[in-house]
């Protein structure tokens, strides 16, 4: 969308003010739990009655006490930090722009450099825009730095992760597992080599889409219509007209 052109002619362009952030943050936690609890496999074994070999949780883990590393600490990253506080997780984050101390305290998050985050986090969750600077920010060298029991979550953009390096890390169990909601090709193709790995949980780019979210989006759109009707400036302008 030509936001710059609109600004040139004094036309404000607004978005929905991050109305889907809560939904994406909740989905992030969902994927963490699903990977740690092996939810797809557990569901399959239950509905098919194949309980043989059940190791009674010895291959599952708690979120409690784990370190969560947030790569990106915008609206969604901060909401994730708040939501995992109930699991007593330690939260660290990396962002090109460190936030202020008050915000860090509010979200119980500590700033670290990216190398430290990669080397020490139990779960690494990506919350960045896709740009030339962030493309493949998680590459082969990044996977080599991660702990052997690390989990990576991506609800942002597939381009943030080098797919070949990801496949190798998951297949060889260099990392414990992964949860995804975004993919290089959407819709995905059947029997994608990454997605059929047993240590992957995948959802069809649905993190920001819930009934409640759409209500919030429509309410914010209508509010901006009302504001314009009252000759007031719209909220959530993105083109700085």
C-alpha positions in Angstrom: 0.0 0.0 0.0 1.4 3.4 -1.0 1.5 5.0 2.4 4.1 7.5 1.4 1.9 8.7 -1.5 -1.0 9.1 0.8 1.1 11.2 3.2 2.2 13.4 0.2 -1.5 14.3 -0.3 -2.3 14.7 3.4 -4.2 11.4 3.6 -3.7 9.6 6.9 -3.3 5.8 6.8 -4.1 4.0 10.1 -3.9 0.3 11.1 -5.8 -1.5 13.8 -3.4 -0.5 16.6 -2.1 -4.0 17.1 -5.5 -5.5 17.9 -4.2 -9.0 17.1 -1.2 -8.8 19.4 -3.0 -10.6 22.3 -4.1 -13.4 20.0 -0.6 -13.9 18.6 0.9 -13.8 22.1 -1.5 -16.4 23.3 -0.7 -18.6 20.3 3.0 -18.2 21.1 2.5 -19.7 24.5 0.2 -22.4 22.9 3.1 -23.5 20.7 5.6 -23.6 23.6 3.3 -25.9 25.5 2.4 -28.0 22.5 6.1 -28.7 21.7 7.0 -29.3 25.3 4.0 -31.6 25.9 4.2 -33.3 22.5 0.5 -32.5 22.0 0.0 -33.7 18.4 1.6 -37.1 19.1 -0.2 -37.4 22.4 -3.6 -36.6 20.8 -2.9 -39.1 18.0 -2.0 -41.9 20.4 -5.0 -41.2 22.5 -7.6 -41.3 19.7 -6.1 -44.4 18.1 -5.6 -46.2 21.4 -1.9 -46.7 20.8 -0.6 -46.2 24.4 2.1 -48.9 24.1 5.5 -47.5 25.1 4.0 -44.5 26.9 6.9 -43.2 29.0 4.7 -41.2 31.2 6.1 -37.8 30.5 9.8 -38.5 30.7 10.1 -36.8 27.3 8.0 -33.8 28.3 8.9 -30.6 30.1 7.6 -27.7 32.2 7.6 -24.1 31.2 8.1 -23.4 34.9 11.6 -22.2 35.6 12.7 -22.1 32.0 14.4 -19.1 30.3 12.5 -17.6 27.5 14.5 -15.5 25.0 12.4 -13.0 23.0 14.0 -11.8 19.8 12.1 -8.6 19.3 10.4 -6.8 22.1 7.6 -4.8 20.5 3.9 -5.1 21.4 3.6 -8.8 20.8 6.9 -9.7 22.5 5.9 -7.7 25.6 2.5 -9.4 25.7 4.3 -12.8 25.6 6.5 -11.7 28.5 3.4 -10.8 30.5 1.6 -14.0 29.8 4.5 -16.3 30.7 4.9 -14.6 34.1 2.2 -17.0 35.3 4.5 -19.9 34.5 7.4 -18.4 36.5 9.6 -18.3 33.5 12.7 -16.1 33.4 12.4 -13.7 30.4 15.3 -12.1 28.5 15.1 -10.2 25.3 17.1 -8.8 22.4 16.0 -5.9 20.3 18.0 -3.4 18.2 16.4 -0.7 20.3 16.6 -1.5 24.0 13.4 -0.4 25.9 13.5 1.8 29.0 14.1 0.4 32.5 10.5 1.0 33.6 9.1 -1.1 30.8 11.6 -3.9 31.5 10.5 -3.9 35.1 6.8 -3.9 34.2 7.3 -7.0 32.0 9.9 -8.6 34.2 12.3 -8.9 31.2 16.0 -8.3 31.0 18.0 -7.1 28.0 20.8 -9.3 26.7 22.8 -9.4 23.5 21.7 -11.8 20.8 24.6 -14.2 21.4 23.8 -14.5 25.1 20.1 -15.1 24.3 20.9 -17.8 21.8 23.3 -19.6 24.1 21.3 -19.5 27.3 17.6 -19.6 26.4 15.5 -22.8 26.7 12.9 -21.4 24.4 13.6 -18.8 21.7 10.6 -16.9 20.3 10.8 -14.6 17.3 8.9 -11.4 17.2 10.5 -9.3 14.4 9.4 -7.7 11.1 10.8 -9.3 8.0 13.4 -6.9 6.5 16.8 -7.2 4.8 18.4 -6.8 8.2 16.4 -9.5 9.9 16.4 -12.1 7.0 17.9 -15.4 8.2 18.7 -13.8 11.6 18.5 -17.4 12.8 21.0 -19.2 10.6 23.3 -22.1 10.9 25.7 -20.3 13.3 22.7 -19.3 15.5 21.6 -22.9 15.8 25.1 -24.0 16.7 25.0 -21.6 19.6 21.7 -22.9 21.0 21.4 -25.4 23.8 20.7 -29.0 22.8 17.3 -28.8 24.5 16.3 -25.5 23.0 13.0 -24.9 21.3 12.4 -22.2 18.7 9.0 -20.6 18.1 8.2 -18.5 15.0 4.8 -16.7 14.7 6.3 -13.7 12.8 7.8 -14.4 9.4 9.4 -17.5 7.9 12.2 -15.4 6.3 13.7 -14.8 9.8 14.9 -18.4 9.8 17.3 -20.1 7.4 15.1 -23.1 6.4 18.0 -25.4 5.4 19.7 -24.8 8.8 16.4 -25.3 10.6 15.8 -28.6 9.0 19.3 -29.8 9.8 19.1 -28.7 13.4 15.7 -30.4 13.9 16.5 -33.6 12.0 19.8 -34.2 13.8 18.2 -33.1 17.1 20.7 -30.3 17.6 17.7 -28.6 19.2 14.8 -30.2 20.9 12.0 -28.9 18.8 10.1 -26.1 17.1 6.7 -24.5 16.8 5.6 -22.6 13.7 2.7 -20.5 12.4 4.5 -19.0 9.4 6.1 -20.7 6.3 8.1 -19.8 3.2 5.3 -21.1 1.0 1.7 -20.6 2.1 -0.4 -22.6 1.9 2.1 -25.3 2.8 2.7 -28.3 0.6 1.9 -31.9 1.7 4.8 -33.8 3.3 7.0 -30.8 3.7 10.3 -32.4 5.1 10.4 -29.9 8.0 6.7 -30.2 9.0 6.6 -34.0 9.1 9.4 -34.1 11.6 8.2 -35.5 15.0 9.6 -32.6 17.0 7.7 -30.0 15.1 4.3 -28.5 15.9 2.7 -26.4 13.1 -0.4 -24.3 12.7 -1.7 -22.7 9.5 -0.9 -19.0 9.9 -3.7 -18.5 12.3 -2.1 -16.9 15.4 -3.7 -13.5 15.0 -7.1 -14.8 13.9 -9.7 -15.3 16.6 -13.4 -14.3 16.9 -12.6 -11.9 19.7 -9.8 -10.3 17.7 -12.0 -9.6 14.7 -14.5 -7.9 17.1 -11.7 -5.7 18.4 -10.5 -4.9 14.9 -13.9 -3.8 13.8 -14.4 -1.7 17.0 -11.2 0.1 16.3 -12.1 0.7 12.6 -15.5 2.2 13.7 -13.8 4.3 16.3 -11.6 5.9 13.6 -14.6 6.5 11.4 -16.3 8.3 14.3 -13.2 10.3 15.0 -12.9 11.4 11.4 -16.6 12.2 11.4 -16.0 14.5 14.4 -13.0 16.1 12.5 -10.6 14.5 15.0 -7.3 12.9 14.1 -7.5 9.1 13.6 -5.7 6.8 16.0 -2.8 4.5 15.0 -1.6 6.5 12.0 1.3 4.8 10.3 2.4 7.2 7.6 3.1 10.3 9.6 1.3 12.6 7.2 
